[in-house]
Amino acid sequence: MNKPTLLISALLLLMVWTAKAQTTPPAVVEDFKPSVVNQPGKQYPQVNSEGRVRVQISAPEAHKVQLDISAVKYDLVKDEKGVWTGESAPQDEGFHYYQLWVDGAAVPDPGSLYFYGASRWGSGIEVPAKDQDFYAMKNVPHGQVREIHYFSESNNAMRRCFIYTPPGYDQDLTKRYPVLYLQHGGGEDETGWSNQGRANLIMDNLIAEGKATPFIIVMDNGTWAMPNRPRPNPQAGPNQQARLAQGERPAGPWPPTGWADGFKKTLVEEIIPMVDANFRTLADQPHRAMAGLSMGGMQTRVITLAHPELFSHVGMFSGGSYSPEDVANAPGFKEKIKFLFVSFGSRELENRRAGFGGDPQANTEALKNAGMNTHFYVSPLTAHEWQSWRRSLYEFAQRIFK
């Protein structure tokens, strides 16, 4: 074989080896450990140092099983005993909802604890975060999360909320506290902030370190019913009829006008008076705050713009922003609101800049330039997820009621 032929052969082998190296997935690091939110004694699900989630389930009669996490499905492999095992790609740090698909049926993982999200009780997992110390369970004084049941006249129904009282609340019966009304996101409920969000542990640790003023947190259910979509207009063109039939949002404001009115009425007329009557609150506007994540942030915007006489500190976590036009059209808001906080995860921020309500960072900076006390926070390397909102509460809680 002459030299040119050898050279060509070597180049071809190199090309084949390079192509194979590019298509071969990297080896999985085998240092998986059981998740900290597993059911007692369960070894799966597990997480490794790369942030991969590994699940295992016994389903001998099943034909196909998948792990569904972060909107991606991963096929599991069955062994000779009928046990299916597989893992995901690396996930962002923090808490994630997930589920299993068994022959086309979505089911919770029997190995994990269950959390309310996506409008159902399902599985959740913690991918250890580098900054998880701020919401860790520590040997510090702890407050209480109290389950409160009450009757709502406006809803003609019994309701439930959870109320965090800070350490020492039951020892000094003369002391009164500010209050934060903290709302969950869409498809979640009043359990979210203490279960998935670790709000009570975040506060316990901040108070122990002297970084936050002790305050009460009220976590109620802000779920609202989506209005029925209009039927396709018989006079409309075929393209519009098809879009409406497929569930496309009809033209008009979104969320629809008045979407937050039900919870606003419940909060203003029933929840706040109930809390002030039964807990040792500082029952005035300077000592009352409201914040929320995603849908809860959108509710916060609507309610605080309508009632700046009730709230002095405001937080929106991944829920949009307050525009200069919002503030201009809300008499008293600029003068009465002492602090306005807006936050997003870095991975979701670019999409939000072009979305509903304009660029949230630009809006927040514009209000600062107009004389308001505002702060814009970005959670590094997270998306529309609980780690973004845990960090947001951590930052927000240190800045209010000072």
N, C-alpha and C positions, 0 to 999 in steps of 0.2 A: 504494500500500500504506500503510495507516494505521500509526500509531506502535505500538499494541498488537500488530499483526501482525508488524511488524519486530522488536519485542522478543521475541516468541515464537520467531520464526525464528532470531534470534541465540542464544537460549537452547538451542534444539534443536541448532544447529551446535556450540555449546560442549560440549554433552553428548556428541555424536558424537565430537568431537575428543578429549575427556577419556577416553572409553571406549577409543578407538583407542590413545591414549598408554599406557593401563594394560595393554593386551594386547600391545603391540609390545615384544618383548624388547630390552634395551639392546644397542647395537652392541658387537661383540667388539673388544677392543683388539688391533690387529695388530702386536704386538711379540714374536711367538713366537720362541723359540730352541730348538735341539736339547737334549734332556734330557742331563744329565751321566752318565746310566747307559745311554746308547745303545751299540749295537755300533759298533766303530770305523768312521768314515766315513758312518754313517747320519744323515740329516737329520731323520727322524721316528722316534719321537714327539717332539713339541715342547711347551713350556710357555710361557704368557705371564705378564705381570705381575699378572693377575687370578687366577692359579692354574688357568686352564683348560688342559686337556690336549687337544692336537690330534694325531690319528693319520692315517696314510695307508698304503694298501695296494693293490697292483695285483691285481685279481681280475676280469678281463674277463667271465668266464662266470657270475659270481655274480649272484643276483637281489636279495639283501638282505645288507648288512653293518652291524654295529653295534659300537660301543665299549662295553664293560662295565666300569665302574669305580665303586667305592663302592656297589655293589648297585643301580646305575642303568644302564640301557642307552640309548645315544644313536645315532640313525640316522646313517649316513654317506651321502654323495651321490656318485654315479658320474659321471665326466666322459666325453668322447667317446673317450678312450683306454682306458677300463676301469679307471681309478684312482679309488678311493674315498677321500674325505676328510671329516673331521668333527671336532667337538670337544665336550668335556664342559662342564658348568657349573663354576664355580670350585670347586676342591678345597681341603681343609685343607692347611696346610703339612706338608712331610715326605714320607716314602716311602709309595707306594700300590701294591698289586698291581692288575693289570688284565688283561683278555683281549679278544679280538675274537670276534665271532660271524659266521661266514660261512655263509649258508644253513642256519642252525640248528646248525652245528658250532662248538664252542668251541675256538679255536686261539690260541697265543701270537703276539704281534706279532713279525715277523721283524726289526724294527728295534731292539728293546730287548735288553739283557742279560737273562738268565734267573735267577730266584730261586726257592728252594723255599718255597712257601706254599700253603695250601689243599690240601695233600697231593699237589702236583704241581709240576714245574718250569714256571714261566710268567713272564709279563712283569711288569716293575716300572718305576716312574717316580718321580723326585724333583721335588716342588714346592718351589722354593727357600724356605727359612724365614728369618725375620728373625734368628733366633739360631743359624744353621747354623755359625757360627764355632767352636762348641765341639766339633764333630765333623769339622771340615775337615782336609784333608791340609796340614800345615804343615812348614816347615823347622825341625823340632825333632828331638831324638833319638827314634828309634822302636824299639819292641819288636818281637817276632816272634810270628806266629801259626803254631804248629806242628801238623801233622797227625799224629796218633798212632793206630796200629792195635794192638789187643790182643785176646786171646782171653778170652771170658767163660765161666767154668765154669757159672754159674747159667743162662745163656742157651744154652749149648752152641753158640756162634757167635762169629765174629769181629766186633768192634765198632770204631767209630772215634770219636775225640773231637778237638777242637781246643783247644790250650792256648796262651794268651797269656802270654809272658814279658816283663817290662818292660825298658826300655832299660838297658843295662849288665849284664844277666844273665850274659852270657858273658865279661865282662871281670873282674869280681871274683868269683872262684870260692869265696870264703869266706863270701859273704853269703847268708843265707837269707831267705825271703819268706813272708808270709801268703798264704792261698789263698781265692779266691771261687769257689764252684761255681754257675754261672750257667745257668739253664735257659730253653729256648725255649717257644713256645706251641703250642697244638694245630694240627695240620696243617703244622707246620714241623719243622726238624731241627737238627742240630748246626752247620749252616752259618749259621743265622739271625743270631746275635748279631754275628758279624764281617762278614757280607755286608750284610744289611739294617740291623743295629743300629749298625754302626761302633764296636763296643765297644773295639777296639784303638786307634782314633784318639782316642776320648774319653779313654781312659787316658793315651795319649801326651801329649795336650795338658794334662790335669790335672797330670801329673807334671812337665812342663816348667814349668808356672806355679807349682809348689810347693803345689798345692791338695789333692793326694792322696798318701797313703803308697803307694809302689810295691808291688804285689802281683800274684800269678799268678792268671789266670782259667782255669777249666776249663769247657769247653762240650761237653756230651755229649748223646746222643739219649735223651730221656725218653718217646718215643712209646709208647703203650699200646694194646692191642686192646680195643675196646668189647665187652662181653659180649653174647651173643646175647639178643635180646629174647624174653620168654616168648610162647608161642603163645596166642591167645585161648582162654579157658576155655569149653568147650562149655556149661557151666552158667551162664555169665555172661549178663547181659542183652544185647540187640542193640546198644545204644548203646556199651557197654564193648567189645564185640567189634569194632565198627567203628573205635573210636578206636585200639585196639591194632593192628588191621590196617593203619591208615594210618601207623603208626610212632610213635604217641604214647607218651611215656615212661610205663612202668607205675608204679604206686604203689610207694613205698619210698624209701630214701635215694638222693640223687644228688649227686655221683657215687656209683656203687655201692660198697658196703663192700669194702675191699681193693683198690680200683682202682689205688692207687699202690704196692702191695706189691712188684711185680716190679722197678720202678726203684729203690725204696728198698733192696732187697737188693743189686742191682747196685752202687749208689752206695756203700753202707756196707761191703760185703764185698769189692768188687773195685776200683772206681774210686779211692776215697780211698787205699787201701793202694798201688795202682799208682802214683799221683801222688807220694805221699810217698817211695816207693822209688826213683823215677827223676828227681825234681826236687828242688832245694834248697829244701824247704819248712820252715816252722816248724810242725812236725807235732803241734800240740796245739790244744785247744779254743779258747783265747783268740785264736788266729791263724787260725781257720777260719770262713768265712761261707758262707751259701747264699741265693740269690735267684732269682727267675724271673718271667716275664711270663705272664699269663693262666693257661693250664694249668700252666705251670712254676711260677707263684706258688702254685697250689693244691697242687702236689707239694711245694713248699718248706714250706708249712704242715704237711702231714701228716708229712713226714720230720723236721722240726725239733721238732715237738711230741713225736714218739716218741724223738728222740735229742738232747735239749738238752746232753748231755755231749759231743757232737761239734762243735757250732756255737755261736758267741758273738754273731754279727751276722746279722740276718735281713732280707730284703727281699721284699715282695710287690708286684708291679706289675700292676694291673688284674686281680688274681686273687682278690679277696675280702679277708678280714681275719681277725685273731685275735680271738675274742670273749673276754670275761672268763671264760666257762664253759670255753672251750678251755684257757685257762691254768690255771684251777683244777683241771682234770682231768689235767694233765700235770705230774707231780711233778718239781720242779727247774727247770722252764722259767723261772719268774719270777726265780729267784735266779741262774741261769746265763747267761741271755741279756743281753748288755750293751747291745744296741741293736736296736730293731725299727722297720722303715720300711715304710709302706704308701702306695701312690700310685694315682691314677687320672687319666685325661683328664677335663677339665671336662665335655665333652659326654656322657660315659658315666656320670658319677657319680650323677646323679639316678635313673637306671634301677637302678643298683646299690644304692641306699639301701633299696629295698623288696625286694631280691632275696635270694638264698641267704645266710644267715649274718648278716643284719641290717645296719644302717647302718655302713659301714666306718670313717667318720670318728668316729662316736660310740664304736664299739668301741675304736679306737686312743686316743681321749682318755680313756676309762674306764681303760685300762691305765696311761696316764700318771698319772692321778690315784691309781692304786693303787700307784705307786712305780716303774714301769718307765720306762726311757729310750726313748721312742717319738717318731716324727716322721711327720706326715701331709702328703703333698705332692699338689698338684693341678696338672697340666699345662694351661696356658691354651689354650682354643680347639682342643682335640684330642679325639678319641674313642678307640676301642679300636684303636690303630694305633701304628706304630713311632715316630712322633715323641713320643708319650706315654712310650714305654719308653726311648728315647734320653735324654730329659730326666730320667727316673726314675733311670737308671744314673748319669748325671752328678751328680745330687743325692746319691744313695746312696753313691757311691764317695768322695766328699769327707768322709763322716762315719764311715767305718769304719776300724778298726785304728789309731786315734789313740792 
